[in-house]
Each structure stands twice: as structure tokens, then as C-alpha cells.
Amino acid sequence: MEDTCCVSRRWDDMDIDILFKIFQNLNIFELTSGVGHVCRTWRMAACDPLLWKTLDMSLLKSNFIKIPLEPYVYVDGRSDKTFTRVLKISLNLSRGNISTLIFHYNMYVSDDQLAYTADRCPRLKRLVMPAWNRIKKTGICRAVRIWQDLESLTMPSISNPPYLVEEISRSCKKFAELKIMGPCDILFASTLAAFLPNLKVLSLRCSMLFKDALIIILEGLKGLEVLNISHCLVVEVPPHPAPRRVLIELDKSILERASRLKTFLTCMSDSCIMCQRTRNDEGLIRWYKYEEDLWKVDEVSSLAV
């Protein structure tokens, strides 16, 4: 019998394009579990810029409890360490090529984690970060100053918006799209009108929206093209002592002001499940009560996740 030669192949010999296709189908946990340490070829595939155009961290959530004092949440140290580890590995593999960054609405990023992220994502164009409890004013403003290419932001409603919106206006000249996950009051609307009058797209869906704030947005955001107030709890506050009331439909004055927009998305139907949920949650929707990825939905496709 002839001798049979066994030809062995090394991990290095795998085709890098095939590796890249495989890595494209891995989630964030699998991608950061060590594939970049197998060999030089695997490392090159794991660092491909196209693989890191979007960093979706929405599989990770903070293990937290609510507390009565600021920051109003306490995050378990173990979940914080897990998040930090995955975040650092991802950012190191990305080599600064991330343009879209997505966090879960229950991921409470800290100032240190945000600073580390900002330094390693200088080309960021879109940020989805619905929870800011652990981020201080100085932390988010520093990040915004680094993200000069930022075009789109999904954020929570905050009590003191001027400092942030002014920083965006000053640092992010290409900024065009904003989604607020939470109530929009007169202060927030006035701040947008003062500092971001050329904002093109705004989504306030599934939250409490004061009628006076809506009027300020329609009149003050001169460059606005798309406004989404689908499933909002639109509230009118008449002069004292009359109680506030929830509108069941938009009046003529609102519709006339909105007629200049290219797209005005609304839904205030009693038969709409999302409208019912917003009403039941009193304008501050509890996403954890509903379908897992429902918070990612938006009628404006560029703001959906």
C-alpha cells in the first residue's frame, strides 16, 4: 500500500474574506469572546472596518435597582464589569471605525465608560443611548465635543436640556436628527428652538407632549422637515384653576402649523395598542412591560434600531 500523506492546515490559512462573512453573523458576545486572539489572520478579520460600522450593544443590560437619591439607580458591580469588558474589547477591535453606537434603554453607562467610548469613537455619527442617570453634565458635554461628526441622537428626556443642546449646536455642525424618549415640556421645546432651529428630523413618539411645547416646536424649528408624535399623550394646560386635559385629536391651529412639514406623523386612536399603552403609562411608557425590542421601533425609519 502506498504511504498516505496527511496535510495539516493552520488557522492562519483560512481565507480572510470567508472569516469576515462568518464574523458578520456573530453577536457582540461571540465577537468579543476571543476570536481576535486565535491567530494573525483571525485578528485581521475581526478588525475589519466594515464589521464595526455599527456597534450594537443592546444585548447587554444593567442589573440595577432604583434608589431614592441621584443617580436614582444602583448598578450591580458584576454586570458593570461585564459591560466594561465587552465594551473595551469591542472598541479595541473597532480601531476607531464605529459610526453608529447603540445601547439598551436599561444600560446605565457611567461617566468613565462614556469617556472611554468617546475617545475611541471619534467618527461617531449616530448614538442611541436612552439611559443617562449615571452620566454627569461634564461627561456628556466632553463626549459631544469629541463627536463633531454626530448627526443623530436618541436620548432620554432630561430636566435641564440647555447645556447639552447648546453644546450640540456648538460642536456638531452636521447634527440633523433627534429622538427623545420621554416627556417633552416647554423648556425642552424652547431649548430646541433656541439652539437647533435647523434640526431636520424630530421624534417624540410614545411620550407626554404638552400642546404649548408642540406649538413652540412647529413655530421655532424653522428647518424641521419630519416630526413624529405618534402615540403621544398630548396635554393642554389651560389657565389656573382649570385642570389639564388630554387631547383626543389635534386642533386646526396645530394642523395648520404642521402643514409646512414634509412629513407629520401622528396617531391618537383609541383602538391603537401603542396609544393605549402610552395613556395607561401616563405618558412615560414602561418599555420593560412590553415586547423585548419594542423600544427600538420608530415610524421614522432612520431613527429605528
C-alpha positions as CSV (number, residue, x, y, z in Angstrom):
1,M,0.0,0.0,0.0
2,E,1.2,3.5,-0.8
3,D,2.0,5.8,2.1
4,T,-0.7,8.3,2.7
5,C,0.4,11.8,3.5
6,C,-1.7,13.8,5.9
7,V,-1.5,17.5,5.0
8,S,-2.4,19.7,8.0
9,R,-3.6,23.3,7.7
10,R,-3.2,26.1,10.2
11,W,-5.8,28.5,11.4
12,D,-3.7,31.2,9.6
13,D,-4.5,29.5,6.3
14,M,-8.3,30.3,6.4
15,D,-9.5,32.7,3.8
16,I,-9.9,36.2,5.4
17,D,-13.0,37.0,3.3
18,I,-14.7,33.8,4.5
19,L,-13.8,34.6,8.1
20,F,-15.2,38.1,7.7
21,K,-18.5,36.7,6.4
22,I,-18.7,34.3,9.4
23,F,-17.9,37.1,11.9
24,Q,-20.7,39.2,10.4
25,N,-23.2,36.7,11.8
26,L,-21.8,36.7,15.3
27,N,-23.4,38.7,18.1
28,I,-21.4,41.0,20.4
29,F,-20.8,38.3,23.0
30,E,-19.5,35.9,20.4
31,L,-17.4,38.5,18.6
32,T,-15.6,39.5,21.8
33,S,-15.1,36.0,23.2
34,G,-11.6,35.7,21.8
35,V,-11.8,35.3,18.0
36,G,-9.3,38.1,17.6
37,H,-6.7,36.1,19.6
38,V,-6.7,32.9,17.6
39,C,-4.1,34.0,15.1
40,R,-3.0,36.9,12.9
41,T,-5.5,36.2,10.1
42,W,-8.4,35.9,12.5
43,R,-7.3,39.2,14.2
44,M,-7.3,40.9,10.8
45,A,-10.8,39.7,10.0
46,A,-12.0,40.7,13.5
47,C,-10.7,44.2,13.0
48,D,-12.2,44.8,9.5
49,P,-13.7,48.3,9.5
50,L,-16.9,47.1,7.8
51,L,-17.5,44.8,10.8
52,W,-17.5,47.7,13.2
53,K,-19.5,50.3,11.3
54,T,-22.3,49.7,13.8
55,L,-21.6,48.6,17.4
56,D,-24.9,47.2,18.7
57,M,-24.6,46.8,22.5
58,S,-28.3,46.4,23.0
59,L,-28.0,42.7,24.1
60,L,-26.4,44.0,27.3
61,K,-28.5,45.4,30.2
62,S,-27.5,46.7,33.6
63,N,-28.5,44.7,36.6
64,F,-29.9,47.5,38.7
65,I,-32.2,48.6,41.5
66,K,-33.9,52.0,41.8
67,I,-32.8,54.2,44.7
68,P,-34.4,57.5,46.0
69,L,-31.3,59.7,45.6
70,E,-29.2,60.6,42.5
71,P,-28.4,58.9,40.2
72,Y,-31.6,57.1,41.2
73,V,-30.2,53.7,40.1
74,Y,-27.6,51.4,41.7
75,V,-25.9,49.1,39.2
76,D,-24.6,45.8,40.3
77,G,-20.8,45.6,40.1
78,R,-20.7,42.3,38.3
79,S,-22.9,43.5,35.4
80,D,-20.9,46.7,35.3
81,K,-17.7,44.7,34.9
82,T,-19.2,42.5,32.2
83,F,-20.3,45.5,30.2
84,T,-16.9,47.3,30.6
85,R,-15.1,44.2,29.4
86,V,-17.2,43.7,26.3
87,L,-17.1,47.4,25.6
88,K,-13.3,47.7,25.8
89,I,-12.8,44.6,23.6
90,S,-15.2,45.9,21.0
91,L,-13.7,49.4,20.9
92,N,-10.2,48.0,20.7
93,L,-11.2,45.7,17.8
94,S,-13.0,48.5,16.0
95,R,-9.9,50.7,15.8
96,G,-11.9,53.9,15.7
97,N,-14.2,52.9,12.8
98,I,-17.6,52.9,14.7
99,S,-20.1,55.3,13.2
100,T,-23.2,54.0,14.9
101,L,-23.4,53.1,18.6
102,I,-26.5,51.5,20.2
103,F,-27.1,50.9,23.9
104,H,-30.1,49.3,25.6
105,Y,-32.6,51.5,27.3
106,N,-31.7,49.8,30.6
107,M,-28.0,50.1,30.1
108,Y,-26.8,52.8,32.6
109,V,-23.5,53.9,31.2
110,S,-21.1,55.6,33.6
111,D,-19.0,58.7,33.1
112,D,-15.8,56.6,32.9
113,Q,-17.4,54.2,30.3
114,L,-18.6,57.1,28.2
115,A,-15.2,58.9,28.3
116,Y,-13.5,55.6,27.2
117,T,-16.1,55.2,24.4
118,A,-15.8,58.8,23.2
119,D,-12.0,58.7,22.9
120,R,-12.2,55.5,20.8
121,C,-15.1,56.5,18.6
122,P,-14.1,59.9,17.2
123,R,-16.0,59.4,13.9
124,L,-19.4,58.6,15.6
125,K,-22.4,59.8,13.6
126,R,-25.3,58.2,15.4
127,L,-25.7,57.5,19.1
128,V,-28.6,55.6,20.7
129,M,-28.4,55.9,24.5
130,P,-31.7,56.2,26.2
131,A,-30.4,56.0,29.9
132,W,-28.3,58.8,31.3
133,N,-28.7,58.5,35.0
134,R,-25.0,57.9,35.8
135,I,-23.7,60.5,33.3
136,K,-22.8,64.0,34.5
137,K,-23.1,67.2,32.6
138,T,-19.3,67.4,32.2
139,G,-19.2,63.8,30.9
140,I,-21.7,64.1,28.1
141,C,-20.5,67.6,27.0
142,R,-16.9,66.3,26.8
143,A,-18.2,63.4,24.6
144,V,-20.2,65.7,22.4
145,R,-17.1,67.9,21.8
146,I,-15.2,64.9,20.5
147,W,-18.1,63.7,18.3
148,Q,-18.0,66.6,15.9
149,D,-19.5,64.4,13.1
150,L,-22.5,63.4,15.2
151,E,-25.7,63.6,13.1
152,S,-28.3,61.6,15.1
153,L,-29.0,61.2,18.8
154,T,-31.6,59.1,20.7
155,M,-31.7,60.3,24.3
156,P,-33.9,60.4,27.3
157,S,-35.9,63.5,28.4
158,I,-33.7,65.4,30.8
159,S,-34.6,68.1,33.4
160,N,-32.0,70.7,32.3
161,P,-31.6,70.4,28.5
162,P,-30.0,73.8,27.6
163,Y,-26.4,72.8,28.5
164,L,-26.5,69.7,26.2
165,V,-28.4,71.2,23.3
166,E,-26.2,74.2,23.3
167,E,-23.1,72.0,23.2
168,I,-24.5,70.0,20.3
169,S,-25.2,73.2,18.4
170,R,-21.7,74.5,19.0
171,S,-19.8,71.2,18.3
172,C,-21.9,69.1,15.9
173,K,-22.4,71.2,12.8
174,K,-23.9,68.2,10.9
175,F,-26.5,67.4,13.5
176,A,-29.9,66.7,11.9
177,E,-31.9,64.1,13.8
178,L,-33.1,63.8,17.4
179,K,-35.3,61.3,19.2
180,I,-36.4,62.0,22.8
181,M,-37.6,59.0,24.8
182,G,-39.6,60.8,27.5
183,P,-41.8,63.8,28.1
184,C,-41.3,67.0,26.1
185,D,-42.2,70.1,28.0
186,I,-42.0,73.8,27.2
187,L,-38.4,74.1,28.5
188,F,-37.2,71.3,26.2
189,A,-39.1,72.6,23.2
190,S,-37.8,76.2,23.8
191,T,-34.3,74.9,24.1
192,L,-34.5,73.1,20.7
193,A,-35.9,76.2,19.1
194,A,-33.2,78.4,20.5
195,F,-30.2,76.2,19.7
196,L,-31.2,73.8,17.0
197,P,-33.7,75.7,14.8
198,N,-32.3,73.9,11.7
199,L,-33.0,70.4,13.1
200,K,-34.5,68.3,10.3
201,V,-36.0,65.3,12.0
202,L,-37.6,65.0,15.4
203,S,-39.3,62.0,17.0
204,L,-41.2,62.4,20.3
205,R,-43.3,59.2,19.9
206,C,-44.9,57.4,22.9
207,S,-44.4,60.1,25.4
208,M,-46.2,63.1,27.1
209,L,-46.2,66.1,24.9
210,F,-47.5,69.5,26.0
211,K,-49.6,71.3,23.4
212,D,-47.7,74.6,24.1
213,A,-44.4,72.7,23.6
214,L,-45.7,71.3,20.3
215,I,-46.5,74.8,19.1
216,I,-43.1,76.1,20.0
217,I,-41.5,73.2,18.0
218,L,-43.7,73.9,15.0
219,E,-43.0,77.6,15.0
220,G,-39.4,77.7,16.3
221,L,-37.8,74.8,14.4
222,K,-37.7,76.6,11.0
223,G,-35.7,73.8,9.3
224,L,-37.8,70.9,10.5
225,E,-38.9,68.5,7.8
226,V,-40.1,65.4,9.7
227,L,-41.9,65.4,13.0
228,N,-43.2,62.1,14.7
229,I,-45.6,62.5,17.5
230,S,-47.3,59.1,17.0
231,H,-48.9,57.6,20.1
232,C,-48.1,60.7,22.2
233,L,-50.2,61.8,25.1
234,V,-50.9,65.4,24.0
235,V,-51.8,67.5,27.1
236,E,-53.2,71.0,27.1
237,V,-52.7,73.1,30.3
238,P,-55.4,75.8,30.5
239,P,-55.1,78.9,32.8
240,H,-55.4,78.1,36.5
241,P,-57.6,76.8,38.1
242,A,-58.8,74.7,35.2
243,P,-57.3,71.2,35.2
244,R,-55.1,69.9,32.4
245,R,-56.8,67.8,29.8
246,V,-55.7,65.2,27.3
247,L,-56.5,66.0,23.7
248,I,-58.3,63.3,21.7
249,E,-57.4,65.0,18.4
250,L,-55.2,67.8,17.1
251,D,-57.0,71.1,16.6
252,K,-56.9,73.2,13.4
253,S,-54.2,75.6,14.7
254,I,-51.8,72.7,15.2
255,L,-52.6,71.1,11.8
256,E,-52.1,74.5,10.0
257,R,-48.7,75.0,11.6
258,A,-47.7,71.4,10.7
259,S,-48.8,71.7,7.1
260,R,-45.4,73.1,6.1
261,L,-43.6,69.9,7.1
262,K,-42.7,67.3,4.5
263,T,-43.8,64.5,6.9
264,F,-46.0,64.9,10.0
265,L,-46.6,61.5,11.7
266,T,-49.4,61.2,14.2
267,C,-51.6,58.6,15.8
268,M,-54.1,59.3,18.6
269,S,-56.5,56.4,18.0
270,D,-58.4,54.7,20.9
271,S,-58.0,51.4,19.0
272,C,-54.3,51.7,18.7
273,I,-52.4,49.5,21.1
274,M,-49.4,51.8,21.4
275,C,-51.7,54.8,22.1
276,Q,-53.4,52.8,24.8
277,R,-50.1,51.8,26.4
278,T,-48.9,55.5,26.4
279,R,-52.1,56.5,28.1
280,N,-52.0,53.7,30.6
281,D,-48.4,54.6,31.5
282,E,-49.4,58.3,31.8
283,G,-47.0,59.5,29.1
284,L,-43.9,57.8,30.4
285,I,-44.0,54.4,28.8
286,R,-42.6,51.4,30.7
287,W,-40.8,49.6,28.0
288,Y,-40.0,46.6,30.2
289,K,-43.7,45.7,30.4
290,Y,-43.9,45.0,26.7
291,E,-42.2,43.1,23.8
292,E,-38.4,42.9,24.1
293,D,-37.4,45.1,21.2
294,L,-40.4,47.3,21.0
295,W,-38.4,50.3,22.3
296,K,-36.3,50.1,19.0
297,V,-39.3,50.9,16.8
298,D,-39.9,54.2,15.2
299,E,-42.1,55.3,12.3
300,V,-39.2,57.4,11.1
301,S,-37.0,54.6,9.5
302,S,-33.7,56.5,10.1
303,L,-34.4,56.6,13.9
304,A,-35.5,52.9,14.2
305,V,-32.9,50.5,15.5
